[in-house]
Amino acid sequence: MYYIKKIETLDLCSLCNKHDLFTCGNNTQYAKMFEVVNKGITKRELGYLLYLCSDCGLDKIMDIIHPLFKNVSIYS
């Protein structure tokens, strides 16, 4: 069972700016991240994407993005 969330681009962009996430990525990577996110993404997948292009640890990122996944749709 997967918990998939379609996250609003503005919400994710604001979160990244507020917590200095994805600061090590370039514009192409940033655009690709939003491409994936707009199709629906799990919390774990988003955490890994942000971790790859951020300076903070995965556990901290998972805590930061947790509020985005309060209400999710379930797909199996």
N, C-alpha and C positions, 0 to 999 in steps of 0.2 A: 504494500500500500504506500502510495506517495502523497505527500501533502504539497500541492502545487499552489503557488500564489502568483497572480498577475499583479505586479507592483507598478504603481504610477511612477512614471519617469521623474516627475518633479519631486516626489517623496524621496526617491533614492538619491537623486542629485543633491537635495538639501541635506540628507543624512551624510553623504560623502563629504560635503563641504564642512558641515558642522564638526565631524569627527576626523577630518584629514585622512579620509580613506581614498584609495585609488590614486594617490599622489605620485606613485612611481610608474603609472601607465601613461601611454601616449594617447593622442586623440583617436587614432584608429582602434586601439584596444578599448577605449572608453565607449566608442560607438558600437563595437561588437558586443560589449557587455550589455548595453541597452537592447540590442537586437535579441539577445537570448532572454533577457528579463521580460521583455514585452510578450514573449510567447508563453511565459509561465515558468517558474523556477522553484526548486526546493530551497529550503533554508540552507542546507548543507552546500548545495551547488553555488548559491550566491556567496556564502562565506568563503568558499575556495577561490572564487573569481576575485573577490575583494582582497583576499590574503595575498594572492600572487602579485598584486600591484600596489601593495600598501606596506607601510613600515611597522605596523603593529601586529601583535600575535593573533593567531586564529581564535583562541578562546575569547579574547577581548572583542574581536569582530563579531563573533556569534552572539555575544551579549548585546552589542550595539544594534544588530539587525533584528533581534528577537521581536521587538514591538511591531515590525512590519508583517509578522507572520501570526498575529493573534487570531485573525479570521481567515482560514484557508479552505480551499475546496479540496476534496479528497478524490483521487483517481486511482484505480488499480489496474 
